């Protein structure tokens, strides 16, 4: 999705194009085939759900053909991780590839260990304390999580940035999108994000299964796979879309090692 002269432009394909994904099941199959995929167009040509769907069907509110609704369906099925994983923007990671992203992005740290080593800010801890080991299976509406963690009026600032960072580091994923309920138990409003730890979906042993190798090894697996499936992507593009920004954990040396 691009902005040209103040107008948002969707990029995609025609319905009859052989690369077109026609259903949510097509999208799931494709994500599992390629391993990971951003939601919207980015620096790497063709590397997004947007570019493999019909532009006119976005936000049409028909779950059969609307990719915006597909993301809700995919998140709710719990078979593929959904969240802000790609340069702080939304996308998908297959169950197969998730452990390698977890190992790379976390640098082999569970959050408690990250905090103990002084590598996590206090505002992140306020959120992750709600997902302590004995509460790992908790799920929270985004507004509920914000309130319980002490953000908002008169409290901590920067909730959106903290939530994005925790997704980038794979400590949290979007579990579902659900409507809130009033006192009568009736749903109302737009569906909003439900956050949980990926360990809640697939278990601690599976999610951390790549901890046995170094973070560099996991990063290089991802980079090599990216070069195999999208050979048009340059090293800079791969780093910008899949890596973290300079100055954060796991700096630019990862791309250099992939040569």
C-alpha positions as CSV (number, residue, x, y, z in Angstrom):
1,X,0.0,0.0,0.0
2,X,1.5,3.3,-1.1
3,X,0.6,7.0,-0.8
4,X,0.7,9.0,-4.0
5,X,-0.1,12.7,-3.7
6,X,-2.2,12.1,-0.6
7,X,-4.1,9.1,-2.1
8,X,-3.6,5.6,-0.8
9,X,-2.9,3.1,-3.6
10,X,-3.4,-0.7,-3.2
11,X,-1.1,-2.9,-5.4
12,X,-2.2,-6.3,-6.5
13,X,-3.2,-8.6,-9.3
14,X,-6.3,-9.4,-11.3
15,X,-8.5,-12.3,-10.3
16,X,-7.4,-14.3,-13.3
17,X,-3.7,-13.8,-12.6
18,X,-2.0,-17.2,-11.8
19,X,-0.4,-15.6,-8.8
20,X,-3.7,-14.4,-7.3
21,X,-4.7,-15.8,-3.9
22,X,-8.5,-16.2,-4.0
23,X,-9.4,-17.4,-0.6
24,X,-8.1,-17.4,3.0
25,X,-7.1,-21.0,2.6
26,X,-5.1,-20.0,-0.5
27,X,-3.4,-17.4,1.6
28,X,-2.6,-19.8,4.4
29,X,-1.2,-22.3,2.0
30,X,1.0,-19.7,0.4
31,X,2.3,-18.3,3.8
32,X,3.2,-21.9,4.8
33,X,4.9,-22.4,1.4
34,X,7.1,-19.2,1.6
35,X,7.4,-19.3,5.4
36,X,6.8,-15.7,6.3
37,X,5.0,-12.8,4.5
38,X,4.3,-9.1,5.3
39,X,0.7,-7.9,5.0
40,X,1.4,-4.9,2.8
41,X,3.8,-4.0,0.0
42,X,7.4,-3.2,1.0
43,X,10.8,-2.8,-0.5
44,X,10.9,-6.4,-1.8
45,X,8.9,-6.8,-5.0
46,X,6.1,-9.3,-4.6
47,X,6.8,-10.1,-1.0
48,X,3.4,-9.3,0.5
49,X,-0.2,-10.5,0.7
50,X,-1.3,-7.2,-0.8
51,X,0.6,-7.9,-4.1
52,X,-1.0,-11.3,-4.5
53,X,-4.6,-10.3,-4.0
54,X,-7.2,-8.2,-5.9
55,X,-7.0,-4.6,-4.7
56,X,-10.7,-3.9,-5.1
57,X,-11.6,-6.6,-2.6
58,X,-9.7,-5.1,0.4
59,X,-12.1,-3.7,3.0
60,X,-15.2,-5.0,1.1
61,X,-16.3,-6.8,4.3
62,X,-16.8,-10.1,2.6
63,X,-14.6,-12.7,4.4
64,X,-14.6,-14.9,1.3
65,X,-12.5,-12.4,-0.7
66,X,-11.4,-9.6,1.7
67,X,-7.7,-10.0,2.7
68,X,-8.2,-7.5,5.5
69,X,-10.7,-9.9,7.1
70,X,-8.4,-12.9,6.2
71,X,-5.8,-11.6,8.7
72,X,-8.5,-11.9,11.4
73,X,-9.3,-15.4,10.4
74,X,-5.7,-16.5,10.1
75,X,-4.9,-15.1,13.6
76,X,-8.0,-16.8,15.1
77,X,-7.1,-20.2,13.7
78,X,-3.8,-20.3,15.7
79,X,-1.9,-22.1,13.0
80,X,0.2,-19.1,11.8
81,X,1.6,-16.2,13.9
82,X,0.3,-12.8,13.1
83,X,1.7,-9.5,14.4
84,X,4.0,-6.6,13.6
85,X,7.0,-8.6,12.7
86,X,8.4,-6.8,9.6
87,X,10.0,-3.4,10.2
88,X,7.3,-2.7,12.8
89,X,4.6,-3.5,10.3
90,X,2.1,-6.4,10.2
91,X,2.6,-9.8,8.7
92,X,2.6,-13.5,9.1
93,X,5.2,-16.2,10.2
94,X,4.4,-19.9,9.7
95,X,4.7,-22.3,12.6
96,X,7.6,-23.9,10.9
97,X,9.7,-20.7,10.8
98,X,8.5,-19.1,14.0
99,X,11.2,-20.8,16.3
100,X,14.0,-19.3,14.1
101,X,12.4,-15.8,14.2
102,X,12.0,-16.2,18.0
103,X,15.6,-17.2,18.5
104,X,16.9,-14.4,16.3
105,X,14.7,-11.6,17.5
106,X,14.9,-12.6,21.2
107,X,18.7,-13.3,20.8
108,X,18.0,-16.5,22.8
109,X,16.5,-14.6,25.7
110,X,13.2,-15.3,27.5
111,X,11.8,-12.0,28.6
112,X,12.6,-12.5,32.3
113,X,16.3,-13.1,31.4
114,X,16.3,-10.1,29.1
115,X,15.0,-8.0,32.0
116,X,17.5,-9.4,34.5
117,X,20.4,-8.5,32.1
118,X,19.1,-4.9,31.9
119,X,18.2,-5.2,28.2
120,X,14.5,-4.4,28.4
121,X,12.8,-1.1,29.3
122,X,10.5,-0.9,32.4
123,X,7.4,-0.2,30.2
124,X,7.9,-3.5,28.4
125,X,8.2,-5.3,31.8
126,X,4.9,-3.8,32.9
127,X,3.2,-5.5,30.0
128,X,5.1,-8.8,30.2
129,X,4.4,-9.1,33.9
130,X,0.8,-9.8,32.9
131,X,2.2,-12.9,31.0
132,X,4.4,-14.2,33.8
133,X,5.2,-17.9,33.7
134,X,2.2,-18.9,35.7
135,X,0.0,-16.7,33.5
136,X,1.5,-17.6,30.1
137,X,-1.9,-18.7,28.8
138,X,-3.5,-15.3,29.4
139,X,-5.1,-13.4,26.5
140,X,-5.9,-9.7,26.7
141,X,-7.8,-7.2,24.6
142,X,-5.4,-4.4,23.6
143,X,-7.4,-1.8,25.6
144,X,-7.5,-4.2,28.6
145,X,-3.8,-4.8,28.4
146,X,-3.1,-1.1,28.2
147,X,-5.1,-0.5,31.4
148,X,-3.8,-3.4,33.4
149,X,-0.2,-2.5,32.6
150,X,-0.7,1.0,33.8
151,X,-0.6,2.9,30.6
152,X,-2.9,5.8,29.7
153,X,-4.1,9.0,31.4
154,X,-1.9,9.7,34.4
155,X,0.2,6.5,33.8
156,X,2.9,5.2,31.6
157,X,3.3,6.6,28.1
158,X,4.1,4.9,24.8
159,X,1.9,1.8,24.9
160,X,1.6,1.4,21.1
161,X,5.4,1.6,20.7
162,X,5.9,-0.9,23.5
163,X,3.4,-3.4,22.0
164,X,5.0,-3.1,18.6
165,X,8.5,-3.7,20.0
166,X,7.3,-6.8,21.9
167,X,5.8,-8.1,18.7
168,X,9.0,-7.4,16.8
169,X,10.9,-9.3,19.4
170,X,8.3,-12.1,19.2
171,X,7.4,-12.0,22.9
172,X,3.8,-11.2,21.8
173,X,1.5,-12.1,18.9
174,X,-2.0,-11.2,17.9
175,X,-4.2,-14.2,18.9
176,X,-7.5,-13.0,17.5
177,X,-9.7,-10.0,16.8
178,X,-12.9,-9.9,18.9
179,X,-15.6,-7.5,19.7
180,X,-15.8,-6.2,23.2
181,X,-19.0,-7.0,25.3
182,X,-21.2,-4.7,27.3
183,X,-22.5,-5.4,30.8
184,X,-25.3,-7.5,29.2
185,X,-22.7,-9.7,27.5
186,X,-23.6,-8.3,24.1
187,X,-20.9,-7.7,21.5
188,X,-20.3,-4.1,20.3
189,X,-17.9,-2.1,18.2
190,X,-15.2,-3.1,15.8
191,X,-13.2,-6.2,16.5
192,X,-10.0,-5.3,18.3
193,X,-6.7,-7.2,18.8
194,X,-6.2,-9.9,21.4
195,X,-2.6,-10.4,22.4
196,X,-0.9,-13.4,23.9
197,X,2.5,-15.1,24.0
198,X,3.3,-17.5,21.1
199,X,4.1,-20.0,23.9
200,X,0.3,-20.0,24.6
201,X,-0.4,-21.2,21.1
202,X,2.3,-23.7,20.5
203,X,4.0,-24.4,23.9
204,X,7.2,-23.3,25.3
205,X,9.3,-26.2,24.0
206,X,8.2,-25.7,20.4
207,X,8.5,-21.9,20.4
208,X,12.0,-21.9,21.9
209,X,13.1,-25.0,19.9
210,X,15.8,-23.0,18.0
211,X,17.4,-21.8,21.2
212,X,19.9,-24.7,20.8
213,X,21.6,-22.7,18.0
214,X,23.0,-19.2,18.0
215,X,20.9,-16.2,17.1
216,X,23.3,-15.6,14.2
217,X,22.6,-19.1,12.9
218,X,18.9,-18.6,13.0
219,X,19.2,-15.2,11.3
220,X,21.3,-16.7,8.5
221,X,18.7,-19.4,8.0
222,X,16.1,-16.8,7.5
223,X,18.3,-14.7,5.2
224,X,19.3,-17.7,3.1
225,X,15.7,-18.8,2.7
226,X,14.7,-15.3,1.7
227,X,17.4,-15.3,-1.0
228,X,16.2,-18.6,-2.3
229,X,12.5,-17.7,-2.5
230,X,12.9,-14.0,-3.5
231,X,16.2,-13.8,-5.4
232,X,15.3,-10.2,-6.5
233,X,15.7,-9.1,-2.9
234,X,19.0,-7.4,-2.1
235,X,20.8,-7.9,1.2
236,X,19.8,-4.3,2.2
237,X,16.2,-5.1,1.4
238,X,16.3,-8.3,3.4
239,X,17.8,-6.5,6.4
240,X,15.4,-3.6,6.2
241,X,12.3,-5.8,6.0
242,X,13.3,-8.8,8.2
243,X,15.9,-7.4,10.5
244,X,15.8,-4.9,13.3
245,X,17.0,-1.4,13.1
246,X,20.6,-0.4,13.6
247,X,21.3,0.1,17.3
248,X,18.9,-2.6,18.5
249,X,19.8,-6.1,19.3
250,X,21.4,-8.2,16.5
251,X,22.9,-5.4,14.4
252,X,24.0,-5.3,10.7
253,X,26.7,-8.0,11.1
254,X,24.0,-10.5,10.3
255,X,23.6,-9.6,6.7
256,X,27.4,-9.6,6.2
257,X,27.6,-13.1,7.5
258,X,25.1,-14.3,5.0
259,X,27.3,-13.5,2.0
